Amino acid sequence: MRRTLLAVAALAPIWLLGQAEEPIPRSFDLLQAQQYAAEHSYLVQNSALEIEKAQKQLWEITSIGLPQVSASADYSYSPKLAQQPIPAEFFGGEPGTFQTVAFGTTHSSQAGIQLNQLIFDGTYLLAVKGSALYKKIKADEHNRNRIDVRDQVAQAYYNVKLSDEAEKILEDNLEALTQNLTEVQALFKAGFLEEQDADQLEYLVNGLRLDLENTRRSREVALKAFKVTIGFPMDSALVLTQTLESLYYQNVDGQPVLEQAFQPENHIDYRIIENQAAGADLQVKQKQWSYAPTINGFLNHNQNNFSNDNFNLFDYDTYWIPSTIMGFGVKLPLFTSGARWAQVGQAKIARQQAEVAKTQVGESLQLEYEQAKSEYLYATDKLRNEMSNRDLTKRIRDRTMVKYNEGVGSSLDLTQTQNQYLQTEGEYLRSVLSLLNAKSRLDKVLGNYNP
């Protein structure tokens, strides 16, 4: 007995390992999903990298005005030196004759260091400002992506919850009709009803079962699309905690969105076009400063070593001949056949185009707001109408079912009223979805999604 207990105790960890529980699914309400997507969405991740790249570009341009240091080293070996003819009389020889003499050494090396410094360049500071502005534009584009993702997450969340509600409605109706079918088939076998009545009801049940399976598959696809939208691992489990009804009361009911004034300056697209216009103005100034001189300073120091035998490049005990030179250079463009004038003119035209684009964006955003507001009002009215239709067709369906169960109504009437009710249920759900999406678009254009 004791050995048995010991064996069980030894195997217990292995058994528990095999019985490990599945990881707990991640839960999201709508706000949590939007916050998660603001960091993990593929679109947002890419634009965050664009900001980082813009920062590197800013430093690249800034470094142009900082000291530039470079080093160089050369070594040459001449197994046979080139010789030049020299009049022999220089060496005491006979006049009119020549003697060849080799100039140089077999081994020679040179090591040097060079320092360059930009002293003045009018276009440099403007280039630095332009790079900083470019980084700001990329930051605005990043924020725009985060705003777009919030809207996309909301729509993806709503699609999943719409499928949930549709699945629940179909399950409830299938359960009720299946029970009625069982009763009708029993009455048919007992001879109280015709076969057509049972067949008609079975036709309804089969159609509902098919619709339910399709809705479940659609729900799986919608959930996968939601994962892609927020940047969530496809093979990980998650649960969306809010219902379509709670989403409606959170995002629509009692929200004073129609009382909120529209201001183009709050829209991220308007901020981006403002920065682009500022960039065009910097381009004009940069082209104008191209008329100014450019001044650079430099400092060079070299060490030279020569030898004919037993040369060692790393022998620092030998004498290295030093040389140092320093100075500055001025570059002043005098005449370019009108090229700079044309460049300045092009930059001014680009600035005018940026101002026109700024005006256009402001008016387009105003139009976008009016359209979003109109769609929101229409979606609100349509939902009220569909709610009324749904309640009406439900009462008609319920009365028809009572009559059918009492043997007064026909199976055709039941089929028609049942299909009518399911149709209005679907229209009601689509109206809720349309209203939620319209509200999300309105929030986006009003700047309510701004980080």
N, C-alpha and C positions, 0 to 999 in steps of 0.2 A: 504493500500500500504506500509505504514511504517512497519507494522508487518511482511509483506512478506519479505521485505528487511532484517529485523533483523533475520528472520528465515534462510534466505539464508546465511547471514554472519555467523550465528552460525554453520551451517552445512558445511561451506566451508572447514575448516581444516580437517573434516572427509573425505570429498570428495577428497581433495588433497592427503590425506594419502592413500586412495584407489587407486589413480592414480599415485603413486610413480613410478619413472622410474626404469627400470632394471639397475643393476650395470654395469658400463662401463667395457667391457672386457679388460683384460691385453694384451698389445701388446708386441711382441718380434721380433726383428731381430735375426739373427743367433748368433751374438756375445752376445747380451743380454740374449738369452736363455742359452748359455754356462756359462755365469757369474752367472745366477740364479741357474743353476744346480750345480755349484761349491760349493754352500752353502746348497742347499735344496735337492739334490739328496739323496735317501735313502742309496746308497752305500757310498757316501761321509760322510753323517751324522754318519754312523756306524764306519767308520775308524777314524773320529774325536773323537768319544768316546773311541776308542782304544788308542789314544794318551793320553787322560785324564787318562785312566786306567794305562798306562805305567808310567805316572807321579806319580800316587799314589804308584805304585810298587817301583819306585825309592826312594820315601820318606820312604817307609817301610824298605828298606834295609839300607838306610842312618841312620835311627833311631837306628839301632842295635849298632852303635858306640857311641850313645849319652847316657847320664845318664838314668838309668832305676830305677824308684822309685815305691815301692809297700808298702802297709800297711796291717796289719793283726790285728784281734781281736778275742779272745777266752774267753768263759765263761763256767764254769762247776759247777754243783750242785751235791753234794753227800749227800743224805738223811741219808745214813748209811755208815760211813767210814770203810774201810777195816782195820782189826787189825792184828798185828804181835806179836808172843810170844817173850817176853824178860825175861831173868833170873831174878827171883824175888829178888835175893840178891842185884841187882842194886838199888832196892827201899827199902832195909832194910829187905827184906823177908827172908824166910828160904832157904838156899842153896839147889840147886837141883830141885827147883820148878820154875814155870814160871808164868808170869803175862802178859795178852794181853794188848797191847797199840795201840791206833789208831793214825796214822800219817796223817797229813794234816788238812784241814779246810773244813767246809761244803760248803762254797762259795769261788771260786777263779776265777780270771780273768786276762787276759794278753792283752796288746795292744803294738804293735810295728810298726816300720817303717824300711824299708830296702832300701839301695842305692847300686846299682851295676853299675860299669863302666868298659867298655872294654878299656884296656890300650894298648894292642898290639895284632894285628892279621893280618898277611900278606895277608890273603885271603879277608879281609874285604874291603880294598881300591879297590882291583880288582873287587869285587862284585859291589861296587858303580859305578865304571867305566863301568862295563858290563851292569848295569841297565840304565845308561845314554845312552850307545850305543843302547840298546834295544829301548829306547824311540825315538832315532834318526831313527832307522829302521822303527818304526811305523809311524813316520812323513813322511819318504820316501814312505811308502806304501799308506799313505793318499794322497800324491801328485800323486802317480801312479793312484789311483782311480779317482782323479780329471782329470788326463790326459785321462784315459779311458772314463770317462763321457763326456769329450769334443768331443771325436770321436763318441761316441754313440749318443749324442745330434745332431751332424751334420748329421749323417745318418738318424735319426728319422725326423729331419727337412726336409731333402731332400725327404723323402718318402711322407710326407704330400704335399709338393709342386709339386711332380710328379703327385700325384692324382689330384691336382688342374688343372695342365696343361692338363692331360688326360681328365678330365671332360669338360674343355673348348673346346677341339678339338671335342669331341663327341657331345657337344651341338651345335657347329657351323655346323657340318656335318648333324646332325639330322634336324636342322632348314632348311638347304638348300634342303635336300632330301624330307622333308615333304612338302615343297612348290612345288617341282617338282612332288611329288605324287598327290597333289591336281590338278595340271595342267594336268597330264597324265590321271587321272580319269575323268576329264571333257572332254578330247579328246576322251577317250574310250566311254563315254556315247554319244558323238556326232557321233561316228562311224568312227573316223579317226585312231584309234589305236586298236590293238587286246587286248583281255583281259589278255593274258599272259604278255604283257608289263607292265600293271598296277599291276598285281599280283607280278611280279618280283621286282618291285620297292617297293611295300608294304612289301615284305619279307625283303628287305634291311632296311627299316624304323623300322620294328619290332625288328630286330636284334640290330640296333643301340640303340633303346630305352632300350632294356634289358641290353646292355653293359653299358649304362649311369647310370642306377639304381645301377648296381653292382659296378661301379666306385665310386659312391657317398657313398655307404656303406663302401667300402674299405677305403675311405678318412676318415670317422668317426672312423674306427678302428685305422688307422694310427695316427690320432690326439690324441686318447686316449693313444696309445702307447707312443707318444711324451710326454704327461703329466706325465705318469709313469716314463719316463726316467729322466725328470728334477725335479721330486718331486713336481709337481703342483697338487693342489686339483682337483680330477676328476670331481666334480660337478661345478667347476668354469669355466667361459668362458675366452677364450684367442684367440688372432688373430696373425697369423704369417705374418709379413708385407712384407717380401721379396718374389720376384718371382724366379722361377727356373733360368730365364735368368740373373737376377741381382746376384744371387748366383754364377753363372758360371763366370761372369765378376769380381766378388769380389775375388773368391777363386782360379780361374784357369787362366783366360786370363791375360797375362803379368806378371805372378808370376814367378820369377827366381828360382823356387824350384829345378830344375835340375842342377843348377850351385852351389847349396849349398853342401859343403863337409860333408860327414858323419863322425861323431866322436862318438865312443861308449860311451865315458865319458859323453856325453850329454844325454844319454838315462837313464831314471830313473831305469830300471832294472839293469843296470850296477852299478849304485850307491848303490843299495840295496845289490848286491852281494859283493861289496867292503866292505860294513859295516859288512856283515856276515863273511867275511874273517877276518876282524879285531876282531870280536867277538870270532872266533875260536882261534886266537892268545892269547886273554885274558884268554881263558879257559886253555890253556897250562900253562901260568904263574900262574894262580890260583891253578892248581894242583901241580905245583912245590913249591909254597909257603906253601902247606899243610905240608911240612917237618919242617917248622918253629914252634917255641912254641907260645902258646896263653896265654896272661897274662890278668887277670881280677882282679879288685879291688872291695871291698865291705865294707859297713858300716851298722851295725845293732844296733838299739836302742830299748829296750823293757821296759815296765812298768808293774809290777805285783802287784796285790792287793788280799789280803786274809781276810776272815772273817767267823765267826761261826754264828753270829746272826745279824739281822737287816741290811742285806746286800743290798746296793743300788749301782747298776752298774754305775750310773751317779753321785755318791757322790764324788766330787773331793776334799772334805775336809779331807777325809781319806788318810792315807799314802800309796803311791804307791812306790814299791821298784824298783828303776831304775837299768838297766844293759846295757852296751854298749860294742860292740866288733867291731873291724875293722881289715882289713888285705888285703892280695892279694893272688891269686893263680896262679900257673904256670902249664900249661898242655903241655907236650912234648910227642908226639907219638914216641915211640922208635922202635917198631917192629910190622908190620901188615902183615907179611908173603907175602910180595910182592904186596899187594893190591894197595898201593900208586904208586908204580912203574908201575903197569898195568894201573892205571888211567891216569898217565902222558903220557904213550905210546898211549892210546886211544885218548887223546886230541891232540897229535901231528899228529896222522893219520887223525883226523877230520880237522886239519888245512891244511894238504896236500889236502884233498878232497875239501876243500873250495877254494884252489888255482886252482885246476883242474876245478871246477865249474865256477870260475871267467873267466878262459880262454875259456871254452865252451860257456858261455853267450856272451862273446865278439864276438866270431866267429858266433854264432847264430844270433846275432843282425846284423852283417855284411851281413849275408845271407838274413835276413828279409828285410834289406834295398834294396839289389839287387832285391828281388822279388817285393817289393813295387814299385821300380823305373820301373821295366819291365812292371808291371800291369798298371802303369800310362801312359807309352809310348804307350802301346797297346790301352788303353782306349781313348787316344788322337787321334790316327789314326782311330780307329773305329768310333768315333764321326764324324770326317771329312767325312768318307765314308757314314755314315747314313744321314748326312746333304745333301750330293749330291743325295743319293737315294730318300730322301724325296722330294726334289725339282723336281727330274725327274718324280716320280710317281704322283706328284700333277699336273704337266703339262699334263701328259698322261690322268689323270682323268678328267681334265678340258676340254681337246679337245674331249674326249669321250662323256662328258655331252653335249657339244655343238652339236656334231653330233646327239646325241640321241634326243635332243630338236628339231633339224631340220628334224627328221625323217629318218636320214641316218644310224645312228648306232642302234645296237640291245640292248635289255635290258640285255642280257647275258654279252655283252662287258662292259656295265656300271657296272654291279655287280662285275665283275672280277677286273676292274680298281679301283672301290671304295674300295673293300676289300684289294687290293694291297696297295692303298694309306694309309688306316688305319693301315695296318701292318707296313709299313715303318715309319709312325708317332709314333707308339708304340716302334719300335726299336730305333728311334731317341731319344725318351724320356728316354728309358732304358740306352742308351749310355751316355746321359748327367748325369744320376744318377750314372752310373758306374765310370765315370770320376771324379765326385765330391767325391765319396767314395774313389777312388784310391788316390786322392789328400789328403784327410783327413788322410788316412793311412800313406802316405808318410810324411806328416807334423808330425804325431805322432812319427814315428821312427827317424826322424831327430831332435826331441826335440823341435819342434816349439810350441807344446802344453804345455811345461813345465811351471809351475806356476812362 
